[in-house]
Amino acid sequence: MTVQPSRTALAERIARAGHDWLAPDWGAWCDASVGAFATTRHGGVSSGARASLDLALAGDGGSAARDENLRRVAMFLPAPPVLLRQVHGRDVITLDRGSVAAARVALPVADAAVTAVPGVVCAVLAADCLPVLFADRDGRAVGAAHAGWRGLAAGVLEATVAALAQLGVPASRLAVWLGPAIGPAAFEVGVDVVSAFCAQDAAAASAFVACSAGKWRADLYALARRRLAAAGVARASGGTHCTFSEGDRFFSFRRDREAGRQGAFIWRYR
């Protein structure tokens, strides 16, 4: 199937297929030659608690159904996505032709990927953690990061911004989209999480609301926006969904424990 090099054409194809997948709301702020979307739990063949578009790696409960799900997603991509062995850290891999070939043999251990190579698809998987997509506004480089609270506190977003700078894209030129994650009304955390952020940035306390003795509600989106802004990113959209509360649309590990994974994908057409 020929993939048209246009973000508008991509959105039209996804809509015609009947999928409720999400696209970054970048508008004219990002070149139309950047393709990107995030899946929901709909559109696949998995059954039970992982119904239906579970993209989890084999070691996370994947199966032949997961392979079929990936095949269905790949119909909307210019090439198979480069998946990562995510470990809630801050490591970023820069994808070129050589590293893409190596990744087909063994998944890179990283929580973010960037590339300046057209047709290479950066991808992250999540089910409550925050998927973050990055694009140069002129479409010269793109990236994807997996930001659970541990990776976010460790600096995975800043590391991704730095990796894109190495590809010639300063933070001021980035359009960033925050994909579906657990929302602030549902993300209950302990003092360890509060301390992990506030020890570095006292003003991050504004992203936490006390809800009971020793417990707070954390706004993962607000924390990500603070860190992106501090890294020089002026444009961050998205952050309007809650994987926990929108159970009819998203997988949530915290809600279900036995949960599938959504995917977020980004690439350059040219």
Secondary structure as UniProt FT lines:
FT   HELIX           7..16
FT   TURN            17..18
FT   HELIX           27..29
FT   TURN            32..33
FT   STRAND          34..38
FT   HELIX           48..50
FT   HELIX           58..60
FT   HELIX           64..74
FT   TURN            75..76
FT   STRAND          92..95
FT   HELIX           97..105
FT   STRAND          112..115
FT   TURN            118..119
FT   STRAND          122..126
FT   STRAND          130..136
FT   TURN            137..138
FT   STRAND          142..147
FT   HELIX           149..154
FT   HELIX           156..166
FT   TURN            167..168
FT   HELIX           171..173
FT   STRAND          174..178
FT   TURN            184..186
FT   STRAND          188..189
FT   HELIX           191..198
FT   TURN            199..200
FT   HELIX           202..207
FT   STRAND          208..212
FT   TURN            213..214
FT   STRAND          215..218
FT   HELIX           220..230
FT   TURN            231..232
FT   STRAND          235..238
FT   TURN            243..245
FT   TURN            247..249
FT   HELIX           253..256
FT   STRAND          262..268
//
